[in-house]
């Protein structure tokens, strides 16, 4: 990933203007970072969805989004987090329906979210809880998406959301409490 976020922003704008070489360069710059994040969140027990497939499926969801151009790298990362969440949840729902009511697939968080260390989370239940959180506070749901599905560290989330680190940490505790309560019944 280039150290200069302006380089990514320039590539995003050029790619959205139809420059195929910029699109390829953008994919090369962002691929390694997205794949590493996908590896962390995709460490699934019994899942057939590999990190490479997760990144490619998320990328496919992002490419047709030319009607809503990405303003910058932060905007792209937000969209990538939503796309990876969507791909994972769709994949799990499809697997669950194939099992005809079998147990939901569980995902080991592999250190991404400290609050969930060493616990398996049902991603479908998490997605439903995040939808309820989003109805109450969309910013909190976005924070969880960036932390869990994009794997961003707290400081990068603060930079992405344009708020202080302490504000993100407080919001994370609040979102974490909400989600724990929502998932406790599962």
C-alpha positions in Angstrom: 0.0 0.0 0.0 1.5 3.3 -0.9 2.3 5.6 2.1 0.7 8.5 0.2 -3.1 8.2 0.4 -3.3 10.9 -2.3 -1.7 8.4 -4.7 -4.6 6.0 -4.1 -7.1 8.8 -4.4 -5.6 9.8 -7.7 -5.8 6.2 -8.9 -9.4 5.9 -7.7 -10.4 9.0 -9.7 -8.6 7.9 -12.8 -10.1 4.4 -12.7 -13.6 5.8 -12.3 -13.0 8.1 -15.3 -12.4 4.9 -17.3 -8.6 4.6 -17.2 -8.1 0.8 -17.3 -4.4 1.0 -16.4 -5.3 3.1 -13.3 -7.9 0.4 -12.4 -5.2 -2.3 -12.7 -2.7 -0.2 -10.7 -5.3 0.5 -8.0 -6.1 -3.2 -7.7 -2.4 -4.0 -7.4 -1.9 -1.4 -4.7 -5.0 -2.4 -2.7 -5.0 -6.1 -3.3 -2.3 -7.1 -0.8 -3.8 -5.0 2.0 -7.3 -6.3 1.3 -6.1 -9.9 1.1 -4.3 -9.7 4.4 -7.5 -8.3 6.0 -9.6 -11.0 4.3 -7.2 -13.6 5.7 -7.8 -12.4 9.2 -11.6 -12.3 8.9 -11.8 -15.3 6.7 -10.1 -17.7 9.1 -13.3 -19.7 9.0 -13.7 -23.1 10.4 -15.2 -25.4 7.7 -15.6 -22.6 5.2 -14.7 -22.9 1.6 -14.3 -19.2 1.0 -10.6 -18.4 0.8 -9.2 -14.9 1.3 -8.4 -14.6 -2.4 -12.0 -15.4 -3.3 -13.3 -13.0 -0.7 -11.2 -10.1 -2.1 -12.2 -10.9 -5.6 -15.9 -11.1 -4.8 -15.7 -7.9 -2.9 -13.8 -6.2 -5.7 -16.5 -7.3 -8.2 -19.1 -5.7 -5.9 -17.1 -2.5 -5.9 -16.3 -2.2 -9.6 -19.9 -1.5 -10.8 -20.1 1.4 -8.3 -19.0 4.0 -10.8 -22.2 5.9 -10.3 -21.1 6.7 -6.8 -17.3 7.5 -7.1 -15.0 7.1 -4.2 -13.8 10.4 -2.8 -10.6 9.0 -1.4 -8.9 6.0 0.1 -11.0 6.2 3.3 -14.2 6.2 1.3 -12.9 3.2 -0.7 -12.0 1.3 2.5 -15.5 1.9 3.9 -17.1 0.5 0.8 -14.6 -2.4 0.8 -15.6 -3.3 4.4 -19.3 -3.3 3.4 -18.6 -5.4 0.3 -16.5 -8.0 2.3 -19.3 -8.1 4.9 -21.9 -8.7 2.2 -19.8 -11.4 0.5 -19.2 -13.3 3.8 -22.8 -13.1 4.9 -24.1 -14.2 1.5 -21.6 -17.0 1.4 -22.6 -18.2 4.9 -26.3 -18.0 4.1 -25.8 -20.0 1.0 -23.8 -22.6 2.9 -26.4 -22.7 5.7 -29.3 -23.1 3.2 -27.4 -26.0 1.5 -27.2 -27.7 4.9 -30.9 -27.4 5.2 -31.1 -26.0 8.6 -27.7 -27.2 9.8 -25.7 -25.2 12.3 -24.5 -21.8 11.1 -20.8 -21.6 10.1 -18.7 -20.0 12.8 -15.7 -17.8 12.3 -12.7 -17.5 14.5 -11.8 -13.8 14.8 -8.1 -14.4 14.9 -7.3 -11.3 17.0 -9.1 -8.7 14.9 -11.5 -7.6 17.6 -10.1 -7.8 21.1 -13.5 -8.1 22.6 -14.1 -11.3 20.7 -10.7 -12.9 21.1 -10.7 -16.7 21.2 -14.5 -16.8 20.5 -16.4 -18.1 17.5 -19.0 -15.7 16.2 -21.9 -16.6 14.0 -21.5 -14.1 11.2 -25.2 -14.2 10.2 -26.2 -13.3 13.7 -23.5 -10.6 13.8 -24.8 -9.2 10.5 -28.4 -9.1 11.9 -27.1 -7.4 15.1 -25.2 -4.9 13.1 -28.3 -4.1 11.1 -30.1 -3.4 14.4 -27.1 -1.3 15.6 -27.2 0.6 12.2 -30.8 1.5 12.8 -29.9 3.0 16.2 -26.6 4.5 15.2 -25.2 4.2 11.7 -21.8 5.5 12.7 -21.4 2.8 15.3 -22.3 0.1 12.7 -19.7 1.6 10.3 -17.1 1.5 13.0 -17.7 -2.2 13.6 -17.6 -2.8 9.8 -14.3 -1.1 9.5 -12.8 -2.9 12.6 -14.2 -6.3 12.0 -14.7 -6.6 8.2 -11.9 -4.4 7.0 -9.6 -5.1 9.9 -8.5 -1.6 10.3 -6.6 -0.6 13.5 -8.3 2.0 15.7 -6.1 4.9 14.6 -6.8 4.2 11.0 -10.5 4.0 11.8 -10.2 7.4 13.5 -8.5 8.8 10.4 -11.0 7.2 8.1 -14.0 8.5 10.0 -12.4 11.9 10.7 -12.6 11.7 14.5 -10.2 11.4 17.4 -8.8 8.1 18.5 -10.4 8.5 21.9 -13.8 9.0 20.3 -13.3 5.8 18.3 -12.3 3.9 21.4 -15.4 5.1 23.3 -17.6 4.3 20.3 -16.0 0.9 20.0 -16.8 0.1 23.6 -20.4 1.2 23.1 -20.8 -0.8 19.9 -19.1 -3.8 21.5 -21.5 -3.6 24.5 -24.5 -3.4 22.1 -23.4 -6.3 20.0 -22.5 -8.5 23.1 -26.0 -7.9 24.4 -27.6 -8.7 21.0 -25.5 -11.8 20.5 -25.9 -13.1 24.1 -29.3 -14.6 23.2 -27.8 -16.7 20.5 
